Amino acid sequence: MTQLSALLHAVTYGDSAYPSGRYTLSHGLEGLVQSSKVRGADQAGAALEGHLRHTAVPGDGVATAMAVLQAEAVADGTLSLEDALDFLMRLDYELTATKITEELRKSSTRVGRQTLRVHGEVTPVSGVLESFSEATSRRHTPGNQAIALGLIHQSRGLDALEAVGVELIGLVIGWSSAALRLRQCDHISGQVMINRAMPLIEDRAEWAVAEARELCATGDVQHLGRASPGLDMASAAHERAPARLFMS
């Protein structure tokens, strides 16, 4: 597979038209807006940067990189398929445990399962991706979005850094789109928000891959972490909101 082909597939999965259900997510922004913790484009952008630093990258970002590294190890023969699947399932349950509220857990697994299902119907799968997809469909493992997409990106030729970058920019674009639909920004300030997040994505993606390599080496998935008490509290209130535009 050429690098251009890998890039084209990555763009496909990041497109809001892809039937994964990502368009239903605000990544917690709607809860922050409803609780009056975020008002306007500047605060939405600042909240996005905090979300990347303290929540998305240490949790889903690292998990995405770990999924890619495990699949690469199977592909080059340094890790058995059985050991990789066992590791990924432990990682999957640990990632679920870090998502405090029910809506954050459901949104992650809903997108992960749906993407695996659609991908499997469109493209033949094999190896660790096939095994993880089967385990997910049988409900032997939750099927979080970060792990599912990490495995899919690796099967399409992306390395760990590229996979994390694709997932983070997808989150950023989704956040900006949610801010627009929630009337917290206009089209121009939304693009400014995305542009300002680019250097942070590049920096944090590199950190996530380095952290993932260390965790894969030690096998200690319990060190996967995220810290977002404010977002979790807003998400808990959002679950019981009388009206919601987004699933999360």
N, C-alpha and C positions, 0 to 999 in steps of 0.2 A: 504494500500500500504506500502510495506517495504521500509526502507531507501535505500537498494540496488536497488530496482526497481526505486525509485525516481532518484537515481544517474544515472542509465542506461538511463533513459529518458532524463536527463539533458545533458548527453554526446551526445545523438542522435541529439539534437537540436543545439549543438555547433559544430557538424561535418560539414566540408566544403562541404560534399556530400549532405547534406540535402537541398532540393530544395526550399530554401528561398530567394536566390539571394544575400546572404552575400558575396559570392566570388567576386562579381562585385564592392565591396567597398574597398577603401583604407583609409577611415575615414579622408580624407583630406590630407593624406601624399603625394599623387601624386602632388597636387597643391603646397605643400611646396617644393618638389623636383624641379618642373618646375620653380618655382620662385627663385631657388638657396638658399633658406633659410635652407635647409637640404642637407648635403652631407655626405655620409658614415654611417656606423653602429652606431658609437658613437652619432652622431647628431640625427639620427633616434630614438635611444633609449631615448635620452634626450627629444626629441619632444614628444615621447609617454608618458613619465612621466608627462610632462606638460599638455598634453591632458587629461590624467586621472584626474589629480588634479583639473584643472580649467574648463574643458568642460564636459567630459563624466560622471564623478561622480555627480557633482552638478546638471546636467540636467537629462540625461537618467538613471543614477544610482538611484537617488532619486525617479524618476518617476516609475521605476521598483519596488522599495520597497513599494511605495504608492499603486500600483496596487495589490501587494500581500496582504498588510494590509487590503485593502478594501474587497478583496475576502474572507479573513479570517473572517472579521467581519460579512459578510453575512452568512458564513458557521456556525458560532457559534450563530447566531440569534441576535446579538447586533446592526445590521444595516439592513435596508430593501434593497431588490434588487433594487428597484426604486431609492432610495437615493444613493446607491453605483454607479449605472449606471450614474446618473446625475453628481456625483462627478468625475467619470472617464472621462466622455466626456468633462467636463470643464478642467480637467487636460490635456487631449489629445490636445485640442485647444491651451492651454497655452504652452505646450511643442513644438508644431508646431511654435508658435510665437517666441520662443527663438532661432530657427534655422534660421539664417539670410538669407542664400542664398537658391535659389530654389533647387539646387542639393542636399543640405543637407536635406531639407524638403522632396523631392521626394524619396530619397534613404531610409529614415526612414519609410515613409508610404508604400513604395513598399515592403520592407522586412516584415513589420508588417502585411499588408493585405495578402501577399502571404503565410506567415507562418500560419495565422489564417485559410486560405482557405485549405491548405494542411492538417493541423491538424484536421480540421472538417471533411475532407473526410476520414481520417484514423481512427479517434477515436470519439465516441459519446461525445458531449459536453452538458453541462447543466449549470444552475445558471448564475452567472454574466459573465462568459466566453461566454456562448451562447448568452446572451443579447448584450454584447459588440461586438461579432463577427457579429451579425445581424445588429447592428447599423453601423458597419464599411462597411459591404457589401452594405448597402443602402446609403452609403456616408453621413450618419448623423453625422459622426465623422471621423477624419482623419485616425486613426488606426496606430499610431506610434509604431515602433518596441518595444520600452521599455515597453509600457503598455501591448501590445499583449503578449509578452514573459513573463512578470510578471504574468499575469493571467494564462497562460499555465503552467508555472512552479508551481504555487500554486495548480493548479488542479492535478498536478502530485506528490504533496507531499512535495515540497520544501518550506522552510520558507523564510522570506524576505532576511535575510543575505545570505542564500545559493543562492537564485535567483539572487541577485545582483552580487555575486561572479562569478556565471556561465556566466552572461552577460559580465562582465568585462574581464574575461579570454578569452572569445570569441573575444572581441574587440582586446585584446593584440595579440592573435594568428593571427587574421586577419591583424593587422598592420604589424607584423613580416613577414607574407606571402607576403603582398604588398611590403614591403621593399626588399624582395628577388626578386620578379618579376620586381621591378624597379631598380635592380642591385645596391642597397645600402648596401647589406650585403650578406654573404654567409650562408650556412645552419647552421654552428656552431655559428657564431655571431648572427644569428637570434634566436637561442635557448638561447644564453646568454641574449639577450634582454628580452625574455619571463621570464627567471628565475629571472632577476633583478627586474621585475615588480611585482613579487609575494608578497613581504612584503607590498608594496604600495597598492595592491589590498585588502589585508586583512585589513589594517588600514582604507582605505577610504570606504570600504564596510560597516564597522561598523559605520562610521560617517554618511553614506548615510541613513542607517536604522534609526538612531537616529533622523536625520533631517526629514525623512519621517513621523515618529511617531508624531513629533511636528506639521508638516503641516497638517496631517490628523486630529489632534485634533482641530486645529484652523480653518480648512477648507479653508485656504487662499492659493490657488494654485499659486497666482501671485508672491509668494516669491520663487518659483522654479527659479533657476538661473544658468547661465553659463557665462563665460567670456573668449572669445577667438578671439580678434580682428585680430591677425595675421593669424590665421587659416581661419577666415571668409574672409579676403582679398585674401588669396591664393585660397580659394574655388571660390570666385567671378571670379578670373582670369581663374581658371580651367574650369569654365562653357563655356568659349569662346576660349579655347585652340584649335588649328587646329587639334591636334591629342590627343586622350586620351585612356589610357589602362583601366581605371576604371571609374565607374559612379560617384564616389565622391572622 
